[in-house]
Amino acid sequence: MDYDNTLAIVGEMAAYHPKKAKKISLLLNYWLDATEEEKKALEKEIRDLIVDDFHRSLDRTSRTEYVNCNVNVHEFSYTAEHNVPGWDITTWGANRLAIENGEVKVLETIPRIYKKGYVLPKDASEEAINFSKVNSTQLSSIADYMDRREDIITFKYKPADGINKRYVEHLIDYLGYRRAGDTPNKNNGYQKKIG
């Protein structure tokens, strides 16, 4: 977690949601002296609070559409990942994973391209081809809902009453949400599930 960047977001948040900003400030203070294990738990709690603030910073229509897309992405991803274990679906693609020396490694990726879906590389392995065949309906649906979600946060959302759009844009950047037109070059390594 980038402490300074998180502190800056909390400073902006205080103007709109002071109680939540105060709670995150307290968690950040605990984080400074926490053990590595405690830091991970605190980082998750802080991120969850910031995600909630992002949702609350959207008007009702935008929030409903965005959350509905997330629900559908997670449901279809869960099904696909359980149909063929060992895969993880992210906003950038479907990753085949392995654990080596206690660390998760990405063995290969089926990239997801905005408005084109999951595109099987020419040199795809048998595992990737099988994953794509077994999950063709799920991958198509996931890509569609991810495209809609990116359209919402890039072009369509409206801030809630009293919330400055610039603040919402800062939240989107802080959370690392993919926007329409973003390319993998903006992605710094393996992308965790977001939304």
DODO-774771 format. One record per residue (C-alpha): residue number from 1; chain; x, y, z. Coordinates in steps of 0.05 Angstrom, whole numbers, always signed. Layout:
BEGIN
+-----+------+--------+--------+--------+
| pos | unit |     xx |     yy |     zz |
+-----+------+--------+--------+--------+
| NUM |    A |      X |      Y |      Z |
...
+-----+------+--------+--------+--------+
***
This chain:
BEGIN
+-----+------+--------+--------+--------+
| pos | unit |     xx |     yy |     zz |
+-----+------+--------+--------+--------+
|   1 |    A |     +0 |     +0 |     +0 |
|   2 |    A |    +25 |    +70 |    -17 |
|   3 |    A |    +18 |   +106 |    +49 |
|   4 |    A |    +25 |   +176 |    +21 |
|   5 |    A |    -25 |   +165 |    -35 |
|   6 |    A |    -75 |   +134 |    +14 |
|   7 |    A |    -66 |   +193 |    +61 |
|   8 |    A |    -79 |   +241 |     +4 |
|   9 |    A |   -144 |   +205 |    -14 |
|  10 |    A |   -166 |   +207 |    +59 |
|  11 |    A |   -152 |   +281 |    +60 |
|  12 |    A |   -199 |   +291 |     +1 |
|  13 |    A |   -250 |   +243 |    +31 |
|  14 |    A |   -255 |   +285 |    +94 |
|  15 |    A |   -292 |   +339 |    +56 |
|  16 |    A |   -347 |   +290 |    +35 |
|  17 |    A |   -348 |   +234 |    +86 |
|  18 |    A |   -311 |   +257 |   +149 |
|  19 |    A |   -329 |   +197 |   +193 |
|  20 |    A |   -302 |   +147 |   +142 |
|  21 |    A |   -240 |   +190 |   +132 |
|  22 |    A |   -228 |   +191 |   +207 |
|  23 |    A |   -235 |   +115 |   +211 |
|  24 |    A |   -186 |   +105 |   +155 |
|  25 |    A |   -137 |   +154 |   +187 |
|  26 |    A |   -139 |   +112 |   +251 |
|  27 |    A |   -126 |    +49 |   +211 |
|  28 |    A |    -68 |    +82 |   +176 |
|  29 |    A |    -38 |   +100 |   +244 |
|  30 |    A |    -44 |    +27 |   +266 |
|  31 |    A |    -14 |     +6 |   +199 |
|  32 |    A |    +50 |    +45 |   +213 |
|  33 |    A |    +69 |     +1 |   +273 |
|  34 |    A |    +36 |    -64 |   +250 |
|  35 |    A |    +70 |   -130 |   +234 |
|  36 |    A |    +70 |   -153 |   +162 |
|  37 |    A |    +11 |   -199 |   +174 |
|  38 |    A |    -28 |   -144 |   +210 |
|  39 |    A |    -11 |    -95 |   +153 |
|  40 |    A |    -43 |   -141 |   +102 |
|  41 |    A |   -108 |   -145 |   +142 |
|  42 |    A |   -108 |    -69 |   +153 |
|  43 |    A |    -94 |    -56 |    +79 |
|  44 |    A |   -154 |    -99 |    +60 |
|  45 |    A |   -198 |    -62 |   +109 |
|  46 |    A |   -174 |     +6 |    +85 |
|  47 |    A |   -184 |    -14 |    +12 |
|  48 |    A |   -254 |    -40 |    +27 |
|  49 |    A |   -272 |    +26 |    +59 |
|  50 |    A |   -246 |    +65 |     +0 |
|  51 |    A |   -284 |    +20 |    -49 |
|  52 |    A |   -347 |    +33 |     -8 |
|  53 |    A |   -333 |   +108 |    -11 |
|  54 |    A |   -326 |   +102 |    -87 |
|  55 |    A |   -394 |    +69 |    -91 |
|  56 |    A |   -426 |   +121 |    -46 |
|  57 |    A |   -395 |   +176 |    -88 |
|  58 |    A |   -435 |   +155 |   -149 |
|  59 |    A |   -507 |   +175 |   -161 |
|  60 |    A |   -558 |   +120 |   -150 |
|  61 |    A |   -565 |   +101 |   -224 |
|  62 |    A |   -490 |    +98 |   -236 |
|  63 |    A |   -478 |    +59 |   -172 |
|  64 |    A |   -533 |     +9 |   -187 |
|  65 |    A |   -507 |     -4 |   -258 |
|  66 |    A |   -435 |    -10 |   -234 |
|  67 |    A |   -452 |    -57 |   -176 |
|  68 |    A |   -496 |   -100 |   -221 |
|  69 |    A |   -438 |   -107 |   -270 |
|  70 |    A |   -392 |   -127 |   -213 |
|  71 |    A |   -441 |   -179 |   -187 |
|  72 |    A |   -447 |   -211 |   -256 |
|  73 |    A |   -371 |   -209 |   -268 |
|  74 |    A |   -359 |   -244 |   -202 |
|  75 |    A |   -414 |   -297 |   -213 |
|  76 |    A |   -390 |   -315 |   -283 |
|  77 |    A |   -317 |   -314 |   -260 |
|  78 |    A |   -332 |   -360 |   -202 |
|  79 |    A |   -365 |   -409 |   -249 |
|  80 |    A |   -308 |   -407 |   -300 |
|  81 |    A |   -254 |   -414 |   -247 |
|  82 |    A |   -290 |   -474 |   -217 |
|  83 |    A |   -304 |   -507 |   -284 |
|  84 |    A |   -229 |   -510 |   -297 |
|  85 |    A |   -189 |   -500 |   -232 |
|  86 |    A |   -121 |   -465 |   -234 |
|  87 |    A |   -145 |   -403 |   -271 |
|  88 |    A |   -158 |   -333 |   -245 |
|  89 |    A |   -199 |   -282 |   -284 |
|  90 |    A |   -178 |   -209 |   -279 |
|  91 |    A |   -195 |   -146 |   -316 |
|  92 |    A |   -135 |   -157 |   -361 |
|  93 |    A |   -147 |   -230 |   -378 |
|  94 |    A |   -152 |   -301 |   -353 |
|  95 |    A |    -88 |   -324 |   -320 |
|  96 |    A |    -66 |   -396 |   -312 |
|  97 |    A |    -33 |   -400 |   -244 |
|  98 |    A |    +16 |   -446 |   -209 |
|  99 |    A |    +48 |   -443 |   -140 |
| 100 |    A |   +124 |   -446 |   -143 |
| 101 |    A |   +166 |   -440 |    -79 |
| 102 |    A |   +105 |   -415 |    -42 |
| 103 |    A |    +91 |   -359 |    -92 |
| 104 |    A |    +36 |   -353 |   -143 |
| 105 |    A |    +63 |   -351 |   -214 |
| 106 |    A |    +25 |   -334 |   -277 |
| 107 |    A |    +42 |   -387 |   -328 |
| 108 |    A |     +2 |   -357 |   -386 |
| 109 |    A |    -52 |   -306 |   -399 |
| 110 |    A |   -111 |   -304 |   -446 |
| 111 |    A |   -115 |   -228 |   -454 |
| 112 |    A |   -180 |   -190 |   -451 |
| 113 |    A |   -186 |   -134 |   -500 |
| 114 |    A |   -239 |    -79 |   -493 |
| 115 |    A |   -298 |    -94 |   -539 |
| 116 |    A |   -264 |   -156 |   -567 |
| 117 |    A |   -267 |   -202 |   -506 |
| 118 |    A |   -218 |   -257 |   -488 |
| 119 |    A |   -172 |   -268 |   -546 |
| 120 |    A |   -136 |   -335 |   -548 |
| 121 |    A |    -63 |   -324 |   -568 |
| 122 |    A |    -37 |   -362 |   -629 |
| 123 |    A |    +13 |   -399 |   -585 |
| 124 |    A |    -38 |   -418 |   -532 |
| 125 |    A |    -27 |   -482 |   -494 |
| 126 |    A |    -75 |   -541 |   -492 |
| 127 |    A |    -96 |   -518 |   -423 |
| 128 |    A |   -115 |   -449 |   -449 |
| 129 |    A |   -152 |   -477 |   -508 |
| 130 |    A |   -191 |   -524 |   -462 |
| 131 |    A |   -206 |   -468 |   -412 |
| 132 |    A |   -233 |   -425 |   -469 |
| 133 |    A |   -276 |   -480 |   -498 |
| 134 |    A |   -305 |   -502 |   -432 |
| 135 |    A |   -319 |   -430 |   -411 |
| 136 |    A |   -336 |   -396 |   -477 |
| 137 |    A |   -405 |   -372 |   -452 |
| 138 |    A |   -377 |   -348 |   -385 |
| 139 |    A |   -318 |   -312 |   -417 |
| 140 |    A |   -363 |   -277 |   -467 |
| 141 |    A |   -410 |   -254 |   -411 |
| 142 |    A |   -352 |   -232 |   -366 |
| 143 |    A |   -321 |   -191 |   -422 |
| 144 |    A |   -388 |   -159 |   -437 |
| 145 |    A |   -400 |   -138 |   -365 |
| 146 |    A |   -327 |   -114 |   -357 |
| 147 |    A |   -336 |    -72 |   -420 |
| 148 |    A |   -400 |    -42 |   -391 |
| 149 |    A |   -366 |    -29 |   -324 |
| 150 |    A |   -308 |     +7 |   -359 |
| 151 |    A |   -358 |    +47 |   -401 |
| 152 |    A |   -393 |    +69 |   -336 |
| 153 |    A |   -330 |    +94 |   -302 |
| 154 |    A |   -300 |   +124 |   -365 |
| 155 |    A |   -360 |   +158 |   -398 |
| 156 |    A |   -426 |   +149 |   -363 |
| 157 |    A |   -423 |   +157 |   -287 |
| 158 |    A |   -450 |   +216 |   -250 |
| 159 |    A |   -425 |   +236 |   -181 |
| 160 |    A |   -474 |   +235 |   -123 |
| 161 |    A |   -502 |   +303 |   -103 |
| 162 |    A |   -449 |   +346 |    -70 |
| 163 |    A |   -391 |   +303 |    -94 |
| 164 |    A |   -339 |   +333 |   -140 |
| 165 |    A |   -325 |   +292 |   -203 |
| 166 |    A |   -250 |   +305 |   -194 |
| 167 |    A |   -254 |   +268 |   -127 |
| 168 |    A |   -288 |   +208 |   -160 |
| 169 |    A |   -234 |   +208 |   -214 |
| 170 |    A |   -181 |   +206 |   -159 |
| 171 |    A |   -216 |   +147 |   -127 |
| 172 |    A |   -218 |   +109 |   -193 |
| 173 |    A |   -143 |   +123 |   -203 |
| 174 |    A |   -126 |   +104 |   -131 |
| 175 |    A |   -165 |    +38 |   -136 |
| 176 |    A |   -132 |    +22 |   -202 |
| 177 |    A |   -198 |     +9 |   -238 |
| 178 |    A |   -189 |     -4 |   -312 |
| 179 |    A |   -222 |    +47 |   -358 |
| 180 |    A |   -242 |    +41 |   -431 |
| 181 |    A |   -180 |    +52 |   -472 |
| 182 |    A |   -130 |    +31 |   -419 |
| 183 |    A |    -77 |    -16 |   -446 |
| 184 |    A |    -36 |    -70 |   -411 |
| 185 |    A |    +23 |    -21 |   -412 |
| 186 |    A |    -13 |    +15 |   -355 |
| 187 |    A |    -17 |    -50 |   -317 |
| 188 |    A |    +42 |    -59 |   -270 |
| 189 |    A |    +45 |   -135 |   -267 |
| 190 |    A |     -6 |   -186 |   -246 |
| 191 |    A |    -72 |   -152 |   -235 |
| 192 |    A |   -115 |   -176 |   -178 |
| 193 |    A |   -191 |   -178 |   -184 |
| 194 |    A |   -220 |   -108 |   -179 |
| 195 |    A |   -288 |    -79 |   -173 |
+-----+------+--------+--------+--------+
***
